[in-house]
Amino acid sequence: MKKILGQLRRWRFAWLMGAGLEDRLRLMWLSFQHVLVNRGLARYSPQVHAITFRYAGREVPVKLRENGTDIIIFEDVFHTGCYAIHSEEAPRCLVDAGGNIGLASLYFSLRYPGVKLATFEPVEHELCRQNIGQVMPMALGKETGELNILVDPENSGGHRLELYDSDPSLKRIRVKIERLDALIDAGDIMAPDWLKVDAEGAECDIVEGLGRYLNGLQVLIAEIQSKTNHAWMMERLRQSGFKEIEERILHPEAEKPHESYSIIVARR
């Protein structure tokens, strides 16, 4: 019964968000497709759906794939509100480290129309560019150079640096990696006052790569997926003077923040 009610809520969300009938039906299909796939009753296709949805009094175009992941992220961002921040001041410059197909950046651009966005995405950068306009096709970390990224065909949100996983079965692509402080010093981006990190294990290295500019950061939003990274991030935030640290558990079966798909929201 709980799963049925959850699906009904997702359908209601899809119906309310779609700008037109076709948009509503496409969102409803995507929200239910993974259930059928898991039961062997359907298969994902390479199709990319162009959908228009309503948000903040606007009709917004977005492209979502049939992969069971894009629609979940879309629901988390625009329905669950996983990136909703209660702040008296809007961000001037926001770095999105790990943009995927651009849904978080799209949300922030709609929520804070004047924000200067710098979105980094080394793998899904073409679709990300279609959704938000501009993207920097590189990875971020604590070093500068090149590294391999493992591409997970079963989870488009799970691509990760080979540094953190040596699975021999996954395809590898070579990507450029930069430190945030080096990009700021070079004038390539502004020093951010907000930072969102979702980088499949690289979140601590990205924060470390911010260097002295961490002191000017007012809000940090980081997805954490390991106990070790969770402990490091919490300690670093406290040392850096963040006073309010909130933990949001998004995975329905997780009980502790570091177990699966949780977000840390820190404010000064």
C-alpha positions as CSV (number, residue, x, y, z in Angstrom):
1,M,0.0,0.0,0.0
2,K,2.9,2.4,0.8
3,K,4.4,1.9,-2.6
4,I,1.0,2.4,-4.3
5,L,0.4,5.7,-2.4
6,G,3.9,6.8,-3.3
7,Q,3.3,6.2,-7.0
8,L,0.0,8.0,-6.8
9,R,1.8,11.0,-5.3
10,R,4.3,10.9,-8.1
11,W,1.6,10.8,-10.7
12,R,-0.1,13.8,-9.1
13,F,3.1,15.7,-9.1
14,A,3.6,14.8,-12.8
15,W,0.1,16.0,-13.7
16,L,0.5,19.3,-11.8
17,M,4.0,20.0,-13.2
18,G,3.4,19.3,-16.9
19,A,2.6,22.4,-19.0
20,G,0.3,20.5,-21.4
21,L,-1.4,17.2,-21.7
22,E,1.5,15.6,-23.6
23,D,4.0,16.9,-21.0
24,R,1.9,15.5,-18.2
25,L,1.6,12.1,-19.8
26,R,5.3,11.9,-20.5
27,L,6.2,12.7,-16.9
28,M,3.7,10.2,-15.6
29,W,5.2,7.5,-17.9
30,L,8.7,8.3,-16.9
31,S,7.8,8.1,-13.2
32,F,6.2,4.7,-13.6
33,Q,8.5,3.2,-16.2
34,H,11.2,2.0,-13.8
35,V,8.6,0.0,-11.9
36,L,7.8,-1.9,-15.1
37,V,11.5,-2.3,-16.0
38,N,12.3,-3.8,-12.6
39,R,9.5,-6.4,-13.2
40,G,10.7,-7.2,-16.7
41,L,7.6,-5.7,-18.3
42,A,9.4,-2.9,-20.1
43,R,12.8,-1.7,-21.3
44,Y,14.6,1.6,-21.3
45,S,15.2,3.1,-24.7
46,P,17.8,5.7,-25.9
47,Q,14.9,8.2,-26.3
48,V,15.2,11.7,-24.8
49,H,11.9,13.4,-24.0
50,A,11.5,17.1,-24.5
51,I,9.1,18.2,-21.8
52,T,7.8,21.6,-20.7
53,F,6.9,22.0,-17.0
54,R,5.6,24.8,-14.9
55,Y,7.7,26.3,-12.1
56,A,7.7,29.6,-10.3
57,G,5.1,31.0,-12.7
58,R,7.0,30.1,-15.8
59,E,6.9,27.4,-18.4
60,V,10.3,25.7,-18.5
61,P,11.7,23.3,-21.2
62,V,13.8,20.4,-20.1
63,K,15.1,17.1,-21.6
64,L,14.9,13.9,-19.6
65,R,16.1,10.4,-20.7
66,E,14.4,7.1,-20.3
67,N,16.8,5.6,-17.8
68,G,15.0,5.6,-14.4
69,T,17.4,8.1,-13.0
70,D,16.6,11.4,-14.6
71,I,13.0,11.4,-13.5
72,I,14.0,10.5,-9.9
73,I,16.4,13.5,-9.8
74,F,13.7,15.7,-11.4
75,E,11.2,14.7,-8.7
76,D,13.8,15.1,-5.9
77,V,14.8,18.6,-7.1
78,F,11.4,20.1,-8.1
79,H,9.0,18.1,-5.9
80,T,10.8,16.9,-2.7
81,G,12.8,20.1,-2.7
82,C,16.2,18.5,-1.8
83,Y,18.0,21.8,-2.7
84,A,15.5,24.2,-1.1
85,I,17.5,26.6,1.2
86,H,16.0,29.1,3.6
87,S,18.4,32.0,3.3
88,E,17.9,35.7,3.8
89,E,20.3,36.5,1.0
90,A,20.3,35.0,-2.5
91,P,23.6,33.7,-3.9
92,R,25.6,35.9,-6.1
93,C,27.7,33.1,-7.6
94,L,26.9,29.4,-7.3
95,V,29.2,26.6,-8.3
96,D,27.5,23.3,-9.2
97,A,30.1,20.6,-9.0
98,G,28.7,17.5,-10.6
99,G,25.9,19.0,-12.7
100,N,24.8,15.7,-14.4
101,I,22.1,16.8,-16.9
102,G,21.7,20.2,-15.2
103,L,18.6,19.8,-13.1
104,A,20.1,21.4,-9.9
105,S,21.5,24.3,-11.9
106,L,18.1,24.7,-13.6
107,Y,16.4,24.8,-10.2
108,F,18.8,27.4,-8.8
109,S,18.5,29.6,-11.9
110,L,14.7,29.6,-11.5
111,R,14.8,30.1,-7.8
112,Y,17.4,32.9,-7.9
113,P,17.1,34.6,-11.3
114,G,20.2,36.9,-10.8
115,V,22.6,34.2,-9.8
116,K,25.9,33.6,-11.7
117,L,26.1,29.9,-12.3
118,A,29.3,27.9,-13.0
119,T,28.3,24.3,-13.7
120,F,30.9,21.5,-14.0
121,E,30.0,18.2,-15.6
122,P,32.7,16.0,-17.3
123,V,30.4,13.2,-18.7
124,E,26.8,14.3,-19.3
125,H,27.9,17.8,-20.4
126,E,26.1,17.8,-23.8
127,L,22.6,17.1,-22.3
128,C,23.5,19.4,-19.4
129,R,24.3,22.2,-21.9
130,Q,20.9,21.6,-23.6
131,N,19.1,22.1,-20.3
132,I,21.0,25.1,-18.9
133,G,22.9,26.7,-21.7
134,Q,26.5,26.7,-20.4
135,V,28.6,24.0,-18.8
136,M,32.3,23.5,-18.1
137,P,33.1,19.9,-19.3
138,M,35.7,19.0,-16.7
139,A,35.9,17.4,-13.2
140,L,36.9,19.1,-10.0
141,G,39.2,17.8,-7.3
142,K,42.2,18.6,-5.1
143,E,44.7,18.3,-7.9
144,T,45.1,19.5,-11.5
145,G,45.7,17.2,-14.5
146,E,43.8,14.3,-16.1
147,L,42.1,11.3,-14.7
148,N,39.8,8.5,-15.9
149,I,36.1,8.5,-15.1
150,L,34.2,5.2,-14.9
151,V,30.9,5.4,-16.9
152,D,28.2,3.3,-15.3
153,P,25.6,2.4,-18.0
154,E,23.1,1.3,-15.3
155,N,23.2,4.5,-13.4
156,S,23.8,7.8,-15.2
157,G,24.1,9.6,-11.9
158,G,26.8,7.2,-10.7
159,H,29.8,8.1,-13.0
160,R,32.9,8.4,-10.8
161,L,36.6,9.0,-10.9
162,E,38.7,5.8,-11.2
163,L,40.6,7.2,-8.2
164,Y,37.7,6.0,-6.0
165,D,36.7,2.8,-7.8
166,S,38.7,0.4,-10.0
167,D,35.8,-1.7,-11.3
168,P,37.3,-3.4,-14.4
169,S,33.9,-3.9,-16.1
170,L,33.1,-0.3,-16.6
171,K,34.0,1.9,-19.5
172,R,36.6,4.6,-18.9
173,I,36.9,8.1,-20.4
174,R,39.8,10.5,-19.9
175,V,38.8,13.9,-18.4
176,K,40.4,17.1,-17.4
177,I,40.4,17.8,-13.6
178,E,41.0,21.2,-12.0
179,R,41.1,22.8,-8.5
180,L,38.4,25.4,-7.9
181,D,40.9,27.9,-6.4
182,A,43.1,27.6,-9.5
183,L,40.1,28.5,-11.7
184,I,39.2,31.4,-9.5
185,D,42.8,32.7,-9.4
186,A,42.9,32.5,-13.2
187,G,39.7,34.5,-13.5
188,D,37.8,31.7,-15.2
189,I,35.0,31.8,-12.6
190,M,34.0,34.0,-9.7
191,A,34.6,32.9,-6.1
192,P,31.3,31.3,-5.1
193,D,29.3,32.2,-2.1
194,W,27.3,29.0,-2.6
195,L,28.6,25.5,-3.5
196,K,26.6,22.4,-4.5
197,V,28.6,19.2,-4.7
198,D,27.4,15.8,-6.1
199,A,30.4,14.0,-7.3
200,E,30.1,10.3,-6.3
201,G,32.9,10.2,-3.8
202,A,34.9,13.3,-4.8
203,E,33.0,15.8,-2.7
204,C,35.8,16.1,0.0
205,D,38.5,16.6,-2.7
206,I,36.4,19.3,-4.3
207,V,35.9,21.2,-1.1
208,E,39.7,20.8,-0.4
209,G,40.4,22.2,-3.9
210,L,38.5,25.4,-3.0
211,G,41.4,26.3,-0.8
212,R,41.3,29.7,1.0
213,Y,38.0,30.5,-0.8
214,L,36.2,28.2,1.5
215,N,36.3,31.0,4.0
216,G,34.1,33.1,1.8
217,L,31.5,30.4,1.2
218,Q,28.2,31.1,2.8
219,V,26.2,27.9,1.9
220,L,27.4,24.5,1.1
221,I,25.2,21.7,-0.2
222,A,26.9,18.3,-0.5
223,E,25.6,14.8,-1.3
224,I,27.5,12.3,0.9
225,Q,27.5,8.6,0.3
226,S,30.1,7.2,2.6
227,K,30.8,7.2,6.3
228,T,34.4,8.3,5.9
229,N,33.4,11.3,3.7
230,H,30.6,12.2,6.0
231,A,32.9,12.4,9.0
232,W,35.5,14.4,7.1
233,M,32.9,16.9,5.7
234,M,31.3,17.5,9.1
235,E,34.6,18.1,10.7
236,R,35.8,20.4,8.0
237,L,32.6,22.5,8.0
238,R,32.8,22.9,11.8
239,Q,36.5,24.0,11.5
240,S,35.6,26.5,8.8
241,G,33.0,28.2,11.0
242,F,29.7,26.9,9.6
243,K,27.2,27.3,12.4
244,E,24.1,25.6,11.0
245,I,24.5,22.1,9.6
246,E,21.4,20.2,8.5
247,E,21.3,16.6,7.2
248,R,18.6,15.4,4.8
249,I,18.1,11.7,4.2
250,L,16.6,11.2,0.8
251,H,16.8,7.4,0.3
252,P,13.6,5.8,1.7
253,E,15.5,2.8,3.2
254,A,18.4,4.8,4.7
255,E,18.4,5.5,8.5
256,K,21.7,7.4,8.9
257,P,22.9,10.3,6.8
258,H,26.0,8.5,5.4
259,E,24.2,5.3,4.4
260,S,22.8,6.3,1.0
261,Y,21.8,9.4,-0.9
262,S,21.9,12.0,1.9
263,I,22.6,15.7,1.6
264,I,24.4,18.0,4.0
265,V,23.3,21.7,4.0
266,A,25.6,24.0,5.8
267,R,25.2,27.8,6.5
268,R,27.4,30.3,8.3
